[in-house]
C-alpha cells in the first residue's frame, strides 16, 4: 500500500474510479488487488485513511457479504500497535467498502524487491512486530489466512499487518469464474494447501515464510506454477539458503505439523534472545533508503491534505463546484445512513468536510437486496390458452401447498360451471366467422378486448403453435445452503429472503439448495424447486428440452446423496421455464461454507405457466 510514482507523487484517480465513497473524497490511488481497489482519503480532521472498495462480482455474492460483515466487525476488535485499525466501513451498500488508518510506508514485498534483503537488526524487529500483531489478531478470534509480504507495511516506528481475517470472506464465496484467488500459494501453510482445518498455527507458518523472504530475498518454497509451489510446501523442505544464523528459529515456524510450530509469543521471545541489545522499536529501525521513501509519502500526503483544506477555506476559489445538499435516505430505526454525494464535475480531489467529527462509528446503509425477478406475463383471467399453443404440452400436476388442494379443486369446479353456463347461454346467438373463430371467443363478456397469447397472430384470438425458445446456458453457478436462484435472472444469482428461512418456501425459488424441511433439521441437504417438479435423469438420458418435456417422474426434491458430479436434473418452474441443472459438486465437508456448484441451461417460457404462480 504505497501508491507513489517515481516522482514522489501519488497515483491520480483513473477514469473509472469514483470521486467519493460515502462522503469520503478520494484523493489518490494506493493500489488494487484480488478483493478491490484501495484509495487515499482523509477524515474531517485531515487524518489520512486507506479506503478499500470491494470488487463488484464479490459484492454480488450473498455469502461473501455475510462473511465480510462478520470479519469486519471482528476486525474492529483488533487494536494493536502493529495493526492498521478499522476506521469506518459499510458492508450493506451496493458496493461494500472498508477504511483503515493509512500507513505511509512501502510494503515488505516492494521494499525487498527494490532494496534487497533486510539487515539482521531490522529483521528481528520486523518478525517480533508481526508476531505481536498476530497475538492481538488471534486474541480477537481471527486467523489472518493471507499473511504475506504485501500485507506487511513498513512504517517509521515498526511494521503494520493489514487485511487480517478478510481473506476468509473471499474464501467463503468459492467464486470459480471471477479470477479471484483465495490466499497466495507461495505463503500458504500445508494444511491450507490441502484443505484441512486452518488454525492460528497457519499464520505462524506464514510468518516463517515472510521472515525467510525478508532475509533471503526470495520465497522459501520457490516460484512457479501454483500447483508446483503447493506441492513443495506440503512435501518438501524450505530453501533457507542465506538465512542469518540469528534467525535459525524460522525453520521451526515452517514445521509441517502445526503442533510443532512455536506460538507468536514464543517467536517474540526468540527474537529477544537473538538480539544482543534487546528489541527496541524506536528510532531508525529501517535502512536509510526505505526511511527516505516513508518521508516522501508523509510529505506527499500532507501536501494533498493541505491543498484540499485550502480549497475549502472561506473565500477560496474551489477547484470544483460545491456539492449540493441532499436529503438523507430513509433508514430503519437505530441505523445511520451514509449520505449519497453526487460525483463532482471536476476531478481535483478535496478533503471531506461534510461531517464535523472523525469517523469511528461504522457506517450502516440500507440493506442490500437483489433486484426482483421480472414478472412473468400471464393471460387475462379467466382465459386459459389451449394446450395446443405450447409445443410438447402435457398436463401439469396440482402441487404445492397440500392443505389448499381441496379448496383449489372446488374453486376450479365453480369457475368451470359458471363459464359453461355463460357459454351455453350465448351459443345459440353466436355465428362462426370466416377465419374459423367464433364471435364469442373474441367478444364475450369475460374480456374487454381481443385476447392475445404468445404464439398467436396479433389481434386474433386463435392460438397457433409456439416455437421452442432458445436455450440460455450459465456455467459455475454457486448456490450457498439456504439460497435459491431464479431462471429469469441473467446470470442466476443466489437469493435469500430472510436469513435462516428454508429456501424451498421462497416465492421465486426456481432451484434451491437447503435442508429437507419435512424430514430433518440441518442434517439432510436437498435440491429442488418450489414448483415441486424436478426429475433426476438416469445415466442413459441426456438433458434436453425434449427429454424434460417427456419425463413425468416428478419429485418434490432430490437428496444430495443421490447426486454425483455430472448428474442432470430437469426442472419445471411455476413461471413456465424449463431447465436442465447439471450438478458439478459441493463445498469441502470441513470448509468454511456450504454450497453446491451447478451449470444451468434454461428454456424460458417453454410451457404454459402454472395456475398457482
C-alpha positions, 0 to 999 in steps of 0.5 A: 500500500504505497501508491507513489510514482517515481516522482514522489507523487501519488497515483491520480484517480483513473477514469473509472474510479469514483470521486467519493465513497460515502462522503469520503473524497478520494484523493489518490490511488494506493493500489488494487488487488484480488478483493478491490481497489484501495484509495487515499482519503482523509477524515474531517480532521485531515487524518489520512485513511486507506479506503478499500472498495470491494470488487463488484462480482464479490459484492454480488455474492450473498455469502461473501457479504455475510462473511465480510460483515462478520470479519469486519466487525471482528476486525474492529476488535483488533487494536494493536500497535502493529495493526492498521485499525478499522476506521469506518466501513459499510458492508450493506451498500451496493458496493461494500467498502472498508477504511483503515488508518493509512500507513505511509510506508512501502510494503515488505514485498516492494521494499525487498524487491527494490532494496534487497534483503533486510539487515539482521537488526531490522529483521528481528524487529520486523518478525517480533512486530508481526508476531505481536500483531498476530497475538492481538489478531488471534486474541480477537478470534481471527486467523489472518489466512493471507499473511504475506509480504504485501500485507506487511507495511513498513512504517517509521516506528515498526511494521503494520499487518493489514487485511487480517481475517478478510481473506476468509470472506473471499474464501467463503464465496468459492467464486470459480469464474471471477479470477479471484484467488483465495490466499497466495500459494507461495505463503500458504501453510500445508494444511491450507494447501490441502484443505484441512482445518486452518488454525492460528498455527497457519499464520505462524507458518506464514510468518516463517515464510515472510521472515525467510523472504525478508532475509533471503530475498526470495520465497522459501518454497520457490516460484512457479506454477501454483500447483508446483509451489503447493506441492513443495510446501506440503512435501518438501523442505524450505530453501533457507539458503542465506538465512542469518544464523540469528534467525535459525528459529524460522525453520521451526515456524515452517514445521509441517505439523502445526503442533510443532510450530512455536506460538507468536509469543514464543517467536517474540521471545526468540527474537529477544534472545537473538538480539544482543541489545534487546528489541527496541522499536524506536528510532531508525529501525529501517535502512536509510533508503526505505526511511527516505521513501516513508518521508516522501509519502508523509510529505506527499500526503500532507501536501494533498491534505493541505491543498484540499483544506485550502480549497475549502477555506472561506473565500477560496476559489474551489477547484470544483463546484460545491456539492449540493445538499441532499436529503438523507435516505430513509433508514430503519430505526437505530441505523445511520445512513451514509449520505449519497454525494453526487460525483463532482464535475471536476476531478481535483480531489478535496478533503471531506468536510461534510461531517464535523467529527472523525469517523469511528462509528461504522457506517450502516446503509440500507440493506442490500437486496437483489433486484426482483425477478421480472414478472412473468406475463400471464393471460387475462383471467379467466382465459386459459390458452389451449394446450395446443399453443405450447409445443410438447404440452402435457398436463401439469400436476396440482402441487404445492401447498397440500392443505389448499388442494381441496379448496383449489379443486372446488374453486376450479369446479365453480369457475368451470360451471359458471363459464359453461353456463355463460357459454351455453347461454350465448351459443345459440346467438353466436355465428362462426366467422370466416377465419374459423373463430367464433364471435364469442371467443373474441367478444364475450363478456369475460374480456374487454378486448381481443385476447392475445397469447404468445404464439398467436397472430396479433389481434386474433384470438386463435392460438397457433403453435409456439416455437421452442425458445432458445436455450440460455446456458450459465456455467459455475453457478454457486448456490450457498445452503439456504439460497435459491436462484431464479431462471429469469435472472441473467446470470442466476444469482443466489437469493435469500429472503430472510436469513435462516428461512428454508429456501424451498418456501421462497416465492421465486425459488426456481432451484434451491439448495437447503435442508429437507424441511419435512424430514430433518433439521440441518442434517439432510441437504436437498435440491429442488424447486418450489414448483415441486417438479424436478426429475433426476435423469438416469445415466442413459438420458441426456438433458434436453428440452425434449427429454424434460418435456417427456419425463413425468417422474416428478419429485418434490426434491432430490437428496444430495446423496443421490447426486454425483458430479455430472448428474442432470436434473430437469426442472419445471418452474411455476413461471413456465421455464424449463431447465436442465441443472447439471450438478458439478459438486459441493463445498469441502465437508470441513470448509468454511461454507456450504454450497453446491456448484451447478451449470444451468441451461434454461428454456424460458417460457417453454410451457404454459405457466402454472395456475398457482404462480 
